[in-house]
Amino acid sequence: MKPQQLPQQAAQSDHEFDKHHHESQGDEHGDEHHLKEYTTKELRSIKIQGVICLIGGIALHFVLGTFYLWGGISPYVGAYMKYRDPNVTQSTLQIIFPILGLGLFSVLSFGVKLAQRIGFKTMIGLAGTIISLAFLILSFINNIYAFILIYCFMIGIPSGLVYMLPIICGWKFFPFNRGMVSGLIIAGYGFGAFIFNFVCKAICNPNNEEPSVTYEEDGKVKKYFSQNVHKNVPLMFQMLALSYFLLTIIATLLIKYPRDLHLEYQSVLGDGVKKPSGINHEKSVDYHPTVHHAECETVGQGMKSKPFWFLIIMVLCSVILGLLMANCYKVFGQTLGINDSNLTVLGSVQAVCNGGSRFIWAVLLDKYGFKKIYLIISVINLICSATIGYIDNSYVGYFILLCVIMFCEGGLLSCFPAVSAKVFGHKVGPVIYGGLFFVIGLSNMLGYLLYKFGEPKIGYNGVFWIVFGFCSVAFILGVFFKEEYEWKKKDQK
């Protein structure tokens, strides 16, 4: 295809992120700099810059991985707070994870727009510094309510605002490898929790002591760590603050948003440039057709459609199992008689399964499409939710089930951005995806409410059967969900 034959719609589809800047006005008139063909030397240099940007993105997501760190450190923090306020309970602490999720997911769709105004580097530097400062402040906090407020909002909101920034920067360098880019960067999310789980355990509980201080809560005996363990919590937070600040510096220096780089046109128009083999591009989120096709035109139109409400309920019901276990895996593991050292290893491995699996799922999603992948994950979740309550103090059984659950959770969080873009188009899709992320936060809160009010009365086994019901709904809706939807133009009746 010759440059002048490229449809204008195709030439604009990937520039929604630039629409508030001067070059977006040039897009509307087909500026020739968008059709620039790069030399081999230039492409090599751009690729090197892209790899450097990816390294910075991974460093940033090491910091953001503190989201999944909470499940590992909550028993230490719980003992620390219980020592200062006997009214603190395990259920009080477990609310932190869902509120943290709501703070993160509710602002996810605003981060890119804000970064366009103040700059990507500035945004990343500020967010990372605020997160680091939050952990430093937490080391001096003794009041549980002040702790919840600072942990959930000083960490959750900045994390949500910068979550997508390194991914979008990476997409600019590798426009036809978006699954690879997002998978590699988000893998840092899991590996960050993997590493810092061990760091926190080494600081707080180097001798692998077991919870030994008993309290009665909700009619049941709960065990907490002794002072030998929880006295180290302030030092743990201070070391996290220092580590995250150093990683923020690295990320700020390495991440770059190349506004004037438009390699997608080189790939569409250039000679001899081929898309990756082995991928069904029509199912891929990276697929950019050069023919006109109807897309969702407005957010309002999307919200009135059947796919939107299908996805809302599918998200709410499918992610609840993984989020519940991410929050309570250590507390539940203690009821199985598993020691803190083994639970720390398990927590680190499950975090890697969650973050690291997203690259694998992204590749499978590109090849097989959303519906098949979603249904496979739904079936696995049904099996896991039905069996995890019957593992009978088996560390191996718990290890396998939790890792499988978190592996599938990573797949779900990889699927939803892709299907949003495919169903609603590249203009409305990202906005819909932001809304779906907020639903993930609501599902997280729903899991906490099941734990808080269900576990004291029906036990963990009863809670898992309720979660099985949610997973069943997710599977049934997935069977009837259609990825193809006929959007009508506003002037069509």
Backbone torsions as a table, in degrees:
resi	resn	phi	psi	omega
1	MET	NA	137.0	178.2
2	LYS	-83.3	153.3	-176.9
3	PRO	-54.2	-41.1	-175.3
4	GLN	-71.9	-10.8	-179.1
5	GLN	-93.3	-2.7	-179.1
6	LEU	-67.9	124.5	179.5
7	PRO	-60.1	140.9	-176.5
8	GLN	-62.3	-35.9	-179.2
9	GLN	-61.7	-41.4	179.4
10	ALA	-66.8	-33.4	-177.5
11	ALA	-75.2	-7.0	-178.7
12	GLN	-115.9	-10.5	-167.2
13	SER	-61.7	-29.4	-175.4
14	ASP	-99.6	14.1	-175.2
15	HIS	-115.5	26.9	176.2
16	GLU	-65.9	-30.5	-178.4
17	PHE	-69.3	-20.6	-176.6
18	ASP	-100.2	8.9	-167.4
19	LYS	-69.9	-16.1	179.7
20	HIS	-92.0	6.7	-174.7
21	HIS	-117.0	166.6	-171.7
22	HIS	-62.0	-32.7	-176.1
23	GLU	-72.7	-17.6	178.6
24	SER	-66.4	-28.3	176.8
25	GLN	-69.3	-32.4	175.6
26	GLY	-68.2	-33.3	178.9
27	ASP	-56.5	-41.0	-174.8
28	GLU	-63.8	-22.4	-179.7
29	HIS	-108.6	9.6	174.8
30	GLY	69.1	49.1	179.3
31	ASP	-54.2	140.8	-175.0
32	GLU	-70.2	-21.5	-178.7
33	HIS	-66.5	-18.3	176.0
34	HIS	-74.3	-19.8	-178.4
35	LEU	-101.1	16.9	-179.2
36	LYS	-62.7	136.3	174.2
37	GLU	-103.4	129.0	-174.7
38	TYR	-93.1	146.7	176.6
39	THR	-75.6	166.1	178.6
40	THR	-59.9	-39.8	179.2
41	LYS	-64.9	-42.0	179.1
42	GLU	-64.9	-41.4	179.4
43	LEU	-63.9	-37.9	178.2
44	ARG	-64.4	-43.3	178.8
45	SER	-64.6	-40.9	179.4
46	ILE	-64.0	-39.2	179.9
47	LYS	-63.5	-41.7	177.8
48	ILE	-62.0	-45.0	177.2
49	GLN	-60.8	-37.6	178.8
50	GLY	-64.7	-41.3	178.6
51	VAL	-63.7	-42.2	177.2
52	ILE	-60.6	-41.1	178.2
53	CYS	-63.0	-39.9	178.5
54	LEU	-63.4	-40.5	178.1
55	ILE	-61.2	-42.8	176.3
56	GLY	-62.0	-39.6	178.6
57	GLY	-64.1	-40.2	177.2
58	ILE	-63.8	-41.4	178.1
59	ALA	-60.5	-42.2	179.0
60	LEU	-64.2	-41.3	-178.8
61	HIS	-73.4	-18.6	168.3
62	PHE	-60.5	-39.8	178.4
63	VAL	-69.6	-46.8	-177.3
64	LEU	-67.2	-19.6	178.3
65	GLY	-64.4	-6.1	174.0
66	THR	-58.6	-18.8	177.1
67	PHE	-56.7	-44.6	-179.3
68	TYR	-89.5	-1.4	177.5
69	LEU	-74.7	-26.4	-173.6
70	TRP	-57.5	-41.7	-179.2
71	GLY	-58.0	-29.4	-179.1
72	GLY	-83.7	-33.2	-175.7
73	ILE	-97.4	-10.0	-176.0
74	SER	-58.5	-37.5	177.0
75	PRO	-63.3	-35.0	177.7
76	TYR	-68.5	-47.0	-179.3
77	VAL	-65.2	-37.9	179.0
78	GLY	-60.2	-44.8	178.6
79	ALA	-64.7	-39.0	-180.0
80	TYR	-63.3	-44.3	180.0
81	MET	-74.5	-35.2	179.2
82	LYS	-63.6	-36.0	179.6
83	TYR	-63.3	-32.5	-178.3
84	ARG	-93.5	-24.4	179.9
85	ASP	-144.4	102.0	-177.4
86	PRO	-61.1	-16.9	-179.8
87	ASN	-77.3	-12.4	177.3
88	VAL	-68.8	134.5	178.2
89	THR	-122.9	168.4	177.9
90	GLN	-62.1	-37.8	179.9
91	SER	-68.3	-29.2	175.9
92	THR	-62.7	-43.3	-177.8
93	LEU	-71.9	-34.1	-175.7
94	GLN	-68.5	-12.6	178.0
95	ILE	-73.8	-16.2	-178.2
96	ILE	-61.1	-43.3	-176.5
97	PHE	-61.2	-49.6	178.4
98	PRO	-65.5	-37.0	177.9
99	ILE	-67.4	-39.1	175.1
100	LEU	-58.0	-42.6	178.8
101	GLY	-65.0	-41.2	178.4
102	LEU	-62.8	-41.4	177.7
103	GLY	-62.6	-42.3	-179.2
104	LEU	-69.0	-52.4	-172.6
105	PHE	-71.8	-27.2	-176.1
106	SER	-71.7	-22.4	-177.8
107	VAL	-109.0	4.4	-173.1
108	LEU	-57.6	-39.2	-174.8
109	SER	-80.3	-7.5	-178.3
110	PHE	-95.9	-14.6	-173.5
111	GLY	-61.9	-42.4	-176.9
112	VAL	-65.6	-44.6	-179.6
113	LYS	-62.7	-40.4	179.2
114	LEU	-67.5	-38.3	179.1
115	ALA	-65.9	-31.6	177.6
116	GLN	-64.6	-28.2	-177.7
117	ARG	-86.0	-41.3	-174.5
118	ILE	-106.2	-8.2	179.6
119	GLY	103.2	141.2	-177.6
120	PHE	-66.7	-45.8	-179.5
121	LYS	-62.9	-43.4	179.3
122	THR	-60.7	-43.7	-179.3
123	MET	-62.3	-46.3	-178.7
124	ILE	-64.9	-44.0	-180.0
125	GLY	-62.2	-43.2	-179.5
126	LEU	-66.5	-45.6	-177.6
127	ALA	-63.6	-46.0	179.6
128	GLY	-63.3	-38.0	178.7
129	THR	-66.3	-40.9	178.3
130	ILE	-63.6	-42.1	178.3
131	ILE	-62.6	-44.0	178.8
132	SER	-63.1	-43.2	179.0
133	LEU	-63.2	-36.1	178.9
134	ALA	-60.0	-45.0	179.9
135	PHE	-66.6	-34.7	176.7
136	LEU	-64.8	-44.2	178.9
137	ILE	-63.7	-40.1	-178.6
138	LEU	-59.5	-28.4	-179.2
139	SER	-68.0	-13.4	179.9
140	PHE	-111.7	1.1	-175.6
141	ILE	-89.7	133.4	177.2
142	ASN	-116.4	-13.2	-179.1
143	ASN	-91.9	128.3	-173.4
144	ILE	-64.1	-36.4	-176.9
145	TYR	-73.5	-37.6	174.3
146	ALA	-65.2	-37.8	178.3
147	PHE	-61.4	-47.8	-179.4
148	ILE	-61.2	-43.9	-178.6
149	LEU	-61.0	-48.6	-177.6
150	ILE	-69.2	-45.9	-177.3
151	TYR	-62.8	-44.1	-173.4
152	CYS	-74.7	-38.0	-171.6
153	PHE	-102.5	-36.7	177.2
154	MET	-74.1	-19.9	176.3
155	ILE	-102.1	-44.8	-174.6
156	GLY	-65.7	-49.1	-176.0
157	ILE	-67.2	-48.7	176.4
158	PRO	-60.2	-36.0	178.8
159	SER	-62.6	-43.1	179.6
160	GLY	-66.2	-36.9	-177.2
161	LEU	-67.4	-31.7	-176.0
162	VAL	-107.4	1.1	-176.1
163	TYR	-54.3	-46.3	-174.0
164	MET	-86.9	-13.2	-171.5
165	LEU	-60.6	-49.7	179.5
166	PRO	-66.1	-28.6	178.9
167	ILE	-67.8	-44.2	179.6
168	ILE	-65.1	-39.6	176.3
169	CYS	-62.3	-42.8	178.5
170	GLY	-64.4	-35.8	178.0
171	TRP	-62.0	-33.8	179.1
172	LYS	-64.7	-36.3	179.8
173	PHE	-80.4	-32.5	-177.0
174	PHE	-129.5	71.0	-172.4
175	PRO	-66.4	-23.2	-179.5
176	PHE	-105.9	15.3	174.8
177	ASN	-131.5	44.2	-174.3
178	ARG	-66.9	-36.0	177.0
179	GLY	-62.1	-42.3	178.3
180	MET	-63.6	-45.1	-178.3
181	VAL	-61.3	-53.2	-178.1
182	SER	-64.5	-37.3	179.6
183	GLY	-64.2	-44.4	-179.2
184	LEU	-66.3	-44.6	-177.6
185	ILE	-67.8	-45.4	-178.2
186	ILE	-69.3	-23.0	174.1
187	ALA	-58.6	-31.8	175.8
188	GLY	-60.9	-27.9	177.4
189	TYR	-58.8	-46.8	-179.8
190	GLY	-75.2	-41.1	-178.0
191	PHE	-68.5	-28.1	175.6
192	GLY	-63.0	-46.4	177.2
193	ALA	-65.5	-36.0	179.1
194	PHE	-58.2	-51.0	-176.4
195	ILE	-70.0	-47.4	-174.1
196	PHE	-75.1	-17.6	170.2
197	ASN	-60.6	-46.1	178.9
198	PHE	-67.5	-38.7	179.0
199	VAL	-61.3	-46.7	-178.3
200	CYS	-66.3	-38.6	178.6
201	LYS	-66.9	-40.1	179.6
202	ALA	-64.2	-33.8	180.0
203	ILE	-77.7	-47.4	-173.2
204	CYS	-83.0	-40.3	-172.7
205	ASN	-134.5	63.4	-176.6
206	PRO	-66.2	-24.4	-178.1
207	ASN	-95.3	7.8	176.9
208	ASN	55.2	45.4	176.1
209	GLU	-70.0	153.4	177.8
210	GLU	-98.9	152.7	174.4
211	PRO	-58.1	128.1	-173.9
212	SER	-132.1	-14.8	-179.1
213	VAL	-89.7	120.1	-173.3
214	THR	-102.4	143.4	174.4
215	TYR	-138.7	152.6	174.9
216	GLU	-96.9	123.6	179.9
217	GLU	-134.9	126.8	178.6
218	ASP	54.8	36.4	177.5
219	GLY	79.9	4.9	-179.9
220	LYS	-126.1	154.0	178.3
221	VAL	-86.0	123.9	178.6
222	LYS	-114.2	142.0	-179.0
223	LYS	-108.1	140.1	178.2
224	TYR	-125.3	160.8	177.0
225	PHE	-72.3	154.0	179.1
226	SER	-78.0	176.3	-179.3
227	GLN	-64.1	-26.6	178.0
228	ASN	-58.6	-28.0	-179.3
229	VAL	-94.5	-54.0	-170.2
230	HIS	-73.2	-14.4	176.8
231	LYS	-67.0	-17.5	-178.5
232	ASN	-89.7	-0.9	-177.7
233	VAL	-59.7	-45.4	178.3
234	PRO	-58.2	-42.1	178.0
235	LEU	-63.0	-38.6	178.0
236	MET	-58.7	-46.7	179.9
237	PHE	-65.0	-37.2	179.1
238	GLN	-66.3	-39.2	177.7
239	MET	-68.5	-36.5	175.4
240	LEU	-64.3	-41.7	179.4
241	ALA	-60.1	-45.7	179.6
242	LEU	-64.6	-45.5	-179.1
243	SER	-62.0	-45.2	-178.9
244	TYR	-67.7	-33.1	178.7
245	PHE	-68.1	-41.1	178.1
246	LEU	-65.2	-40.7	177.1
247	LEU	-66.0	-35.1	176.9
248	THR	-62.9	-41.5	177.6
249	ILE	-60.5	-45.3	179.1
250	ILE	-61.0	-47.3	-178.4
251	ALA	-62.6	-41.9	-178.6
252	THR	-64.6	-37.2	-179.7
253	LEU	-72.6	-34.5	-171.1
254	LEU	-93.1	-31.0	-176.3
255	ILE	-78.2	134.9	-178.5
256	LYS	-141.7	136.8	175.1
257	TYR	-103.8	104.5	-177.1
258	PRO	-83.0	87.1	-170.6
259	ARG	-59.8	-35.4	-175.2
260	ASP	-93.7	9.2	179.5
261	LEU	-92.5	125.4	-176.9
262	HIS	-135.4	68.3	-177.3
263	LEU	-69.5	-17.5	-179.4
264	GLU	-61.7	-30.1	179.5
265	TYR	-77.2	-32.0	173.4
266	GLN	-60.7	-40.6	-177.9
267	SER	-72.8	-33.4	179.6
268	VAL	-77.6	-39.7	-170.2
269	LEU	-102.2	-26.8	-173.2
270	GLY	-68.8	153.5	179.3
271	ASP	-82.6	138.4	172.8
272	GLY	78.6	6.3	179.0
273	VAL	-98.4	120.6	-175.4
274	LYS	-116.1	150.1	174.2
275	LYS	-74.3	158.1	-179.2
276	PRO	-57.7	142.3	179.1
277	SER	-80.5	164.3	176.6
278	GLY	78.3	11.1	-178.0
279	ILE	-122.1	134.4	174.0
280	ASN	-83.6	97.2	-171.4
281	HIS	-67.6	-23.5	179.1
282	GLU	-73.3	-19.0	176.8
283	LYS	-97.2	-12.5	-173.2
284	SER	-80.2	146.1	173.6
285	VAL	-66.9	-17.0	179.8
286	ASP	-86.7	-0.5	-175.4
287	TYR	-75.3	124.0	-179.6
288	HIS	-124.6	87.6	-176.9
289	PRO	-65.1	148.9	178.9
290	THR	-102.7	21.6	175.1
291	VAL	-119.7	152.9	-179.0
292	HIS	-70.8	135.5	174.3
293	HIS	-147.5	150.0	-176.8
294	ALA	-70.3	134.8	176.2
295	GLU	-127.4	163.6	173.2
296	CYS	-62.6	129.8	-172.4
297	GLU	-93.4	-31.7	-177.7
298	THR	-138.0	159.3	177.0
299	VAL	-63.0	-39.0	178.8
300	GLY	-60.0	-42.0	177.8
301	GLN	-62.9	-40.6	179.5
302	GLY	-64.9	-41.6	-177.6
303	MET	-69.3	-20.7	178.2
304	LYS	-88.0	-4.3	-174.5
305	SER	-88.3	158.0	178.6
306	LYS	-65.6	-41.6	179.3
307	PRO	-58.1	-34.8	-179.3
308	PHE	-61.3	-48.5	-176.5
309	TRP	-73.9	-31.5	172.0
310	PHE	-59.3	-48.5	-177.4
311	LEU	-65.6	-37.7	178.9
312	ILE	-56.7	-50.3	-177.3
313	ILE	-72.7	-36.8	178.2
314	MET	-61.8	-42.4	178.2
315	VAL	-65.3	-48.6	-177.3
316	LEU	-56.3	-42.2	-173.2
317	CYS	-87.3	-23.6	-173.0
318	SER	-88.2	-33.9	-174.0
319	VAL	-89.7	-6.1	-173.0
320	ILE	-63.5	-36.3	-178.0
321	LEU	-64.6	-49.5	-178.9
322	GLY	-64.0	-40.2	180.0
323	LEU	-68.6	-38.3	177.1
324	LEU	-61.4	-44.2	-178.5
325	MET	-71.9	-34.3	176.6
326	ALA	-62.1	-33.8	-179.2
327	ASN	-79.0	-41.6	-167.4
328	CYS	-115.3	9.8	-172.4
329	TYR	-60.6	-35.9	-177.0
330	LYS	-77.4	-40.5	178.5
331	VAL	-64.2	-44.4	177.8
332	PHE	-66.2	-40.4	179.1
333	GLY	-61.4	-34.0	178.0
334	GLN	-65.1	-32.4	177.8
335	THR	-70.2	-17.6	177.7
336	LEU	-89.7	-0.2	179.4
337	GLY	80.4	20.2	-179.5
338	ILE	-87.9	133.3	-175.6
339	ASN	-75.2	166.2	-172.5
340	ASP	-65.4	-34.7	-179.7
341	SER	-64.1	-46.3	179.1
342	ASN	-66.6	-36.4	178.2
343	LEU	-68.0	-33.4	176.9
344	THR	-65.6	-44.2	175.9
345	VAL	-60.1	-45.5	180.0
346	LEU	-61.5	-43.7	179.6
347	GLY	-62.0	-38.5	179.5
348	SER	-69.7	-42.3	-179.2
349	VAL	-67.8	-40.9	-179.7
350	GLN	-66.6	-30.8	176.7
351	ALA	-66.6	-38.5	176.9
352	VAL	-67.0	-39.9	177.6
353	CYS	-60.1	-38.7	179.8
354	ASN	-69.3	-56.1	-176.4
355	GLY	-73.6	-44.4	-176.7
356	GLY	-69.4	-27.0	-177.6
357	SER	-70.7	-18.1	-172.2
358	ARG	-66.8	-31.0	175.6
359	PHE	-66.6	-43.2	179.7
360	ILE	-63.1	-46.4	-179.7
361	TRP	-65.2	-34.3	179.5
362	ALA	-63.2	-40.9	178.1
363	VAL	-65.7	-45.6	179.2
364	LEU	-63.6	-37.0	179.0
365	LEU	-64.5	-42.4	178.0
366	ASP	-60.8	-33.6	-174.1
367	LYS	-86.9	-39.0	-171.5
368	TYR	-111.8	-12.8	179.0
369	GLY	90.2	164.7	-172.7
370	PHE	-65.7	-49.2	-168.3
371	LYS	-61.7	-45.0	-179.3
372	LYS	-63.4	-44.9	-179.6
373	ILE	-63.7	-44.6	-178.4
374	TYR	-61.7	-42.8	-178.7
375	LEU	-68.5	-37.1	176.6
376	ILE	-61.8	-46.4	178.8
377	ILE	-63.0	-39.9	-179.1
378	SER	-62.7	-40.7	178.5
379	VAL	-65.1	-42.9	178.9
380	ILE	-62.6	-41.7	178.3
381	ASN	-63.8	-36.9	176.6
382	LEU	-61.8	-44.1	-179.8
383	ILE	-65.1	-44.6	-177.4
384	CYS	-66.9	-43.5	-178.7
385	SER	-67.2	-26.8	-179.9
386	ALA	-82.4	-19.5	-174.0
387	THR	-110.3	-21.8	-171.7
388	ILE	-65.3	-23.5	178.8
389	GLY	-78.6	-3.1	-175.9
390	TYR	-121.6	26.4	-175.7
391	ILE	-83.6	-9.6	169.3
392	ASP	52.1	61.0	172.8
393	ASN	60.3	24.5	179.6
394	SER	-91.8	114.4	178.7
395	TYR	-66.5	-41.5	-179.8
396	VAL	-63.3	-44.4	179.3
397	GLY	-63.3	-42.5	178.6
398	TYR	-65.8	-41.0	179.4
399	PHE	-58.6	-48.8	-176.8
400	ILE	-65.6	-48.0	-177.3
401	LEU	-63.4	-43.7	-177.9
402	LEU	-65.8	-40.9	179.4
403	CYS	-64.8	-39.4	178.0
404	VAL	-65.3	-43.1	179.2
405	ILE	-59.6	-46.0	-177.1
406	MET	-74.5	-29.1	173.6
407	PHE	-62.2	-42.6	178.6
408	CYS	-71.4	-34.2	178.3
409	GLU	-60.9	-41.7	175.9
410	GLY	-60.2	-35.9	178.1
411	GLY	-66.9	-41.7	178.6
412	LEU	-62.0	-43.9	-178.7
413	LEU	-71.1	-16.0	173.9
414	SER	-85.9	-28.9	-174.5
415	CYS	-74.3	-40.6	-168.8
416	PHE	-66.0	-36.8	175.5
417	PRO	-64.2	-37.3	-178.4
418	ALA	-65.9	-47.0	-177.2
419	VAL	-70.3	-29.8	176.6
420	SER	-63.7	-43.8	179.6
421	ALA	-66.5	-38.9	-177.3
422	LYS	-71.2	-44.5	-175.1
423	VAL	-75.3	-43.6	-171.7
424	PHE	-103.4	-5.2	178.3
425	GLY	90.2	167.2	-175.1
426	HIS	-74.6	-15.6	179.3
427	LYS	-85.9	-51.4	-176.4
428	VAL	-90.3	-26.9	-176.6
429	GLY	-51.4	-49.6	179.6
430	PRO	-60.6	-33.2	178.3
431	VAL	-69.3	-42.9	177.3
432	ILE	-61.8	-40.5	179.5
433	TYR	-61.8	-38.2	175.8
434	GLY	-60.6	-39.8	176.3
435	GLY	-65.6	-38.5	178.1
436	LEU	-64.6	-35.2	177.9
437	PHE	-63.9	-36.0	176.6
438	PHE	-65.0	-35.4	177.2
439	VAL	-65.3	-34.4	175.4
440	ILE	-59.9	-40.5	176.0
441	GLY	-62.4	-40.0	177.6
442	LEU	-65.4	-38.6	177.9
443	SER	-64.3	-37.4	176.5
444	ASN	-60.8	-44.9	178.2
445	MET	-65.1	-38.2	178.4
446	LEU	-62.7	-40.0	176.8
447	GLY	-62.4	-39.7	177.6
448	TYR	-63.6	-42.9	-179.4
449	LEU	-63.6	-36.4	175.2
450	LEU	-62.8	-40.6	179.6
451	TYR	-67.0	-47.8	-174.4
452	LYS	-65.9	-46.1	-174.6
453	PHE	-98.2	-22.4	-178.3
454	GLY	-89.0	-44.4	-174.8
455	GLU	-59.4	-41.9	179.3
456	PRO	-64.2	-25.6	-174.8
457	LYS	-100.5	-40.4	-175.6
458	ILE	-118.4	0.9	177.7
459	GLY	75.2	172.6	179.5
460	TYR	-62.1	-36.5	-178.1
461	ASN	-61.3	-43.1	177.1
462	GLY	-63.9	-39.8	178.0
463	VAL	-61.7	-41.7	-179.3
464	PHE	-65.3	-32.5	177.5
465	TRP	-71.3	-32.9	173.7
466	ILE	-65.4	-41.7	177.0
467	VAL	-62.7	-36.6	175.5
468	PHE	-56.9	-39.2	177.5
469	GLY	-62.7	-42.1	177.0
470	PHE	-62.4	-42.7	179.9
471	CYS	-64.2	-33.0	177.5
472	SER	-64.7	-43.3	177.7
473	VAL	-61.6	-42.7	179.2
474	ALA	-59.7	-41.7	-179.9
475	PHE	-66.6	-45.3	-178.2
476	ILE	-61.6	-45.0	178.8
477	LEU	-65.2	-35.5	177.8
478	GLY	-62.5	-34.6	178.8
479	VAL	-63.6	-39.3	-175.7
480	PHE	-93.7	-4.3	-178.7
481	PHE	-71.5	138.8	178.9
482	LYS	-117.8	125.5	-179.7
483	GLU	-74.8	-26.3	-179.5
484	GLU	-94.0	130.8	-179.9
485	TYR	-138.9	134.6	-177.8
486	GLU	-86.5	103.1	177.8
487	TRP	-85.8	137.6	179.5
488	LYS	-103.8	139.5	176.1
489	LYS	-65.3	155.9	-178.3
490	LYS	-59.6	-30.4	-177.4
491	ASP	-88.8	3.5	178.4
492	GLN	-97.1	145.4	178.8
493	LYS	-107.7	NA	NA
